[in-house]
Amino acid sequence: MAKDIEVGGNEYAAKDYQDPPPAPLVDAEELTQWSFYRAIIAEFIATLLFLYITVLTVIGYKSQTDPDKNSDACGGVGILGIAWAFGGMIFVLVYCTAGISGGHINPAVTFGLFLARKVSLVRAIMYTVAQSLGAICGCALVKAFQEAHYVKYGGGANGLSAGYSTGTGLAAEIIGTFVLVYTVFSATDPKRNARDSHVPVLAPLPIGFAVFMVHLATIPITGTGINPARSFGAAVIYGKDKAWDDQWIFWVGPFVGAAIAAFYHQYILRAGAVKALGSFRSSA
């Protein structure tokens, strides 16, 4: 197998993989393709299902441990079960939609991939809209089926927990999203896909585990956003002021974390900056 030479003179050894060309910034042709709209529908339905299952899990746990019902404080699925619900659903939904839309299910993931030129601006905007609408509809279904529980137990809305500063919450969202988006880049790297044939099959697994691990760490701090659509959909349907008080954290934090992950993977790990400099020197 040929070895990659990331840095060198003007000659590079033959690579055993080939990066796809960068996506155009604006690709008007996408708007004429059924595959584009099919992908948008897939993102909408996947995000709807994601919010429906996970918010139901959160509300069910709070109901099962409600002291007003003389419930067992140690009952229910616990934080571990909630983290499994989020991570498990991401694993399932990425597996189902990866071949159709790429399985983003998260505006932060879409934003990171856009910065890395993996998707066009048109696709990134439409995905974000579809994900946000899917999240709203998913939470609306939960409220429609269990309105009393939904209102009483907070609607699964994210918020900064008592005792934590705004800076701590923002940092938790930035780092948590960095972990997720970094995992997405690593699991879908064409270089790894070329060398390890099992990587495309297993890609949803590390992504789901990343979501699981981040939830374990940050549920006590912010309830874990790392997905602007998830936080936005819950806030819209719950509708209380508390759900909107720190909403900006759940947009700024994930987008900043995604941008850092995209830069780190593309320009540090993949040596994009060094390759660009080498190309410039060779043509000078």
C-alpha positions as a printed Julia matrix, in Angstrom:
284×3 Matrix{Float64}:
   0.0    0.0     0.0
   1.4    3.39   -0.92
   2.25   5.7     1.94
   0.79   9.16    2.11
   3.23  12.02    2.07
   1.57  15.01    3.67
   4.58  17.36    3.53
   7.47  17.33    1.16
   8.93  18.85   -1.97
   7.04  19.3    -5.16
   6.2   15.62   -5.62
   3.66  13.56   -3.71
   3.42   9.8    -3.59
   0.33   8.23   -5.1
  -2.5    8.19   -2.6
  -4.66   5.21   -1.89
  -7.75   7.42   -1.66
  -9.2   10.41   -3.44
 -10.98  13.28   -1.77
 -14.24  14.31   -3.42
 -14.17  17.78   -4.99
 -15.38  20.64   -2.75
 -19.09  21.34   -2.93
 -19.92  24.58   -4.76
 -20.92  27.48   -2.56
 -24.22  27.87   -4.42
 -25.41  24.93   -6.5
 -28.6   25.97   -8.29
 -28.74  22.63  -10.08
 -29.59  20.91   -6.79
 -32.95  22.64   -6.81
 -33.94  20.65   -9.9
 -33.04  17.24   -8.49
 -35.45  14.93   -6.66
 -32.55  13.55   -4.58
 -32.16  17.02   -3.02
 -35.77  17.17   -1.86
 -35.68  13.54   -0.77
 -32.71  14.4     1.45
 -34.57  17.36    2.96
 -37.57  15.13    3.74
 -35.25  12.55    5.31
 -33.7   15.21    7.57
 -37.14  16.48    8.59
 -38.5   13.02    9.48
 -35.3   11.94   11.22
 -35.23  15.03   13.43
 -38.94  14.64   14.18
 -38.4   11.05   15.34
 -35.3   12.05   17.28
 -37.14  14.69   19.3
 -40.23  12.55   19.77
 -38.35   9.64   21.35
 -35.83  11.64   23.36
 -38.25  14.23   24.8
 -40.64  11.44   25.77
 -37.74   9.75   27.57
 -36.88  12.94   29.48
 -40.49  13.58   30.48
 -41.03   9.95   31.42
 -38.0    9.99   33.7
 -39.15  13.17   35.45
 -42.63  11.7    35.91
 -41.25   8.47   37.35
 -39.12  10.33   39.9
 -41.63  13.06   40.79
 -41.57  13.45   44.61
 -45.17  14.74   44.53
 -46.2   11.23   43.43
 -44.17   9.6    46.19
 -42.08   8.08   43.46
 -38.72   6.44   43.98
 -36.02   9.08   43.62
 -33.77   6.41   42.11
 -36.46   5.13   39.73
 -36.79   5.67   36.02
 -34.05   5.43   33.46
 -31.84   8.04   35.12
 -29.32  10.29   33.4
 -27.63   7.21   31.98
 -30.87   6.12   30.3
 -31.5    9.6    28.9
 -27.99   9.68   27.45
 -28.58   6.25   25.91
 -31.85   7.48   24.37
 -30.13  10.4    22.66
 -27.07   8.46   21.58
 -29.06   5.4    20.53
 -31.48   7.4    18.41
 -28.64   9.19   16.66
 -27.03   5.83   15.92
 -30.29   4.44   14.48
 -31.21   7.55   12.49
 -27.74   8.16   11.06
 -27.68   4.51    9.97
 -31.07   4.95    8.28
 -30.44   8.27    6.54
 -26.69   8.38    5.86
 -27.14   7.14    2.3
 -29.94   9.61    1.58
 -29.06  12.91    3.24
 -25.78  12.19    4.98
 -27.59  11.76    8.3
 -26.88  15.2     9.76
 -29.99  15.59   12.01
 -28.3   18.62   13.55
 -27.72  22.16   12.21
 -24.31  22.24   13.92
 -23.19  19.15   12.0
 -24.52  20.69    8.79
 -22.69  23.94    9.54
 -19.4   22.14   10.17
 -19.71  20.18    6.93
 -20.57  23.38    5.07
 -17.43  25.09    6.37
 -15.43  22.09    5.16
 -17.08  22.42    1.72
 -18.82  19.06    2.04
 -22.25  20.57    1.32
 -23.37  23.65   -0.57
 -24.85  26.75    1.04
 -28.26  25.97   -0.46
 -28.26  22.47    1.01
 -26.98  23.7     4.38
 -29.77  26.28    4.67
 -32.51  23.86    3.6
 -31.22  21.15    5.95
 -31.23  23.58    8.86
 -34.8   24.64    8.11
 -35.95  21.02    7.75
 -34.21  20.01   10.99
 -35.73  22.91   12.92
 -39.23  22.19   11.6
 -38.79  18.49   12.32
 -37.79  19.25   15.9
 -40.85  21.48   16.38
 -43.16  18.8    14.99
 -41.55  16.08   17.11
 -42.09  18.07   20.3
 -45.61  18.97   19.17
 -46.43  15.26   18.91
 -45.2   14.67   22.45
 -47.34  17.55   23.73
 -50.37  16.33   21.78
 -50.12  12.85   23.3
 -49.13  13.84   26.86
 -49.94  17.51   27.29
 -50.31  17.46   31.09
 -46.97  15.72   31.59
 -45.34  17.83   28.89
 -46.23  21.13   30.56
 -45.61  19.94   34.11
 -42.17  18.49   33.46
 -40.67  21.22   31.34
 -41.23  19.92   27.82
 -37.69  18.62   27.56
 -36.48  22.2    27.05
 -32.81  23.0    27.57
 -31.72  25.57   30.12
 -28.74  26.51   32.21
 -28.87  24.63   35.51
 -28.74  26.5    38.83
 -25.23  27.05   40.12
 -23.6   27.26   36.68
 -22.49  30.49   35.02
 -23.31  31.46   31.46
 -19.66  31.0    30.54
 -19.65  27.46   31.89
 -22.79  26.59   29.95
 -21.41  28.09   26.74
 -18.11  26.24   27.16
 -19.97  22.96   27.75
 -21.91  23.42   24.52
 -18.81  24.37   22.53
 -16.73  21.44   23.76
 -19.61  18.97   23.51
 -20.36  19.95   19.93
 -16.67  19.84   19.08
 -16.55  16.23   20.24
 -19.6   15.35   18.12
 -18.57  17.12   14.91
 -14.95  15.96   15.22
 -16.28  12.4    15.46
 -18.46  12.95   12.38
 -15.46  14.13   10.36
 -13.27  11.27   11.54
 -15.91   8.57   10.98
 -16.67   9.76    7.44
 -13.13  10.64    6.35
 -12.65   9.33    2.77
  -9.02   8.51    3.6
 -10.12   6.1     6.31
 -12.96   4.77    4.18
 -10.48   3.83    1.45
  -8.15   2.02    3.81
 -10.66   0.41    6.14
 -13.68  -1.01    4.33
 -15.57  -1.49    7.6
 -15.49   2.22    8.5
 -18.52   3.31    6.38
 -20.6    0.54    7.94
 -19.57   1.46   11.48
 -19.71   5.25   11.05
 -23.09   5.67   12.85
 -21.74   3.81   15.9
 -18.99   6.26   16.98
 -21.28   9.19   16.19
 -23.99   7.76   18.44
 -21.44   7.05   21.16
 -20.14  10.62   20.94
 -23.66  11.93   21.58
 -24.05   9.45   24.45
 -20.78  10.45   26.15
 -21.39  14.19   25.77
 -24.84  13.83   27.34
 -23.37  12.03   30.35
 -21.0   14.94   30.9
 -23.26  17.92   30.21
 -26.82  16.96   31.19
 -26.19  18.37   34.7
 -24.99  21.68   33.23
 -27.29  22.59   30.33
 -29.45  19.53   29.83
 -27.19  19.03   26.79
 -28.05  20.85   23.62
 -25.21  20.35   21.07
 -28.03  20.5    18.52
 -29.69  23.89   17.88
 -32.76  22.26   16.31
 -33.32  20.1    19.41
 -33.14  23.14   21.73
 -35.2   25.36   19.42
 -37.99  22.85   18.83
 -38.44  22.18   22.54
 -38.46  25.9    23.35
 -41.04  26.71   20.65
 -43.52  24.08   21.79
 -42.96  24.51   25.53
 -43.33  28.28   25.11
 -42.33  29.36   28.61
 -39.93  32.25   29.22
 -37.41  30.01   30.96
 -36.94  27.98   27.78
 -35.9   31.15   25.93
 -33.71  32.75   28.6
 -30.52  30.98   27.51
 -31.56  29.95   24.0
 -28.64  31.82   22.45
 -26.2   29.5    24.22
 -27.66  26.54   22.35
 -27.04  28.22   18.98
 -23.75  30.05   19.52
 -22.09  27.2    21.43
 -22.81  24.43   18.88
 -21.91  26.6    15.88
 -18.61  27.68   17.45
 -17.81  24.08   18.44
 -18.62  22.85   14.93
 -16.44  25.55   13.34
 -13.48  24.62   15.56
 -13.93  20.92   14.76
 -14.07  21.62   11.01
 -10.9   23.72   11.16
  -9.07  21.2    13.34
  -9.89  18.24   11.13
  -9.41  19.89    7.75
  -6.39  22.09    8.42
  -4.56  20.32   11.25
  -5.25  16.6    11.01
  -5.66  16.56    7.22
  -2.87  19.15    6.85
  -5.01  21.24    4.55
  -3.08  24.42    5.33
   0.3   22.77    4.63
  -0.94  21.25    1.35
  -2.3   24.6     0.22
   1.02  26.27    1.06
   2.96  23.55   -0.79
   0.78  23.98   -3.86
   1.33  27.72   -3.75
   5.11  27.29   -3.51
   5.22  24.79   -6.36
   3.34  27.14   -8.67
   5.35  30.19   -7.68
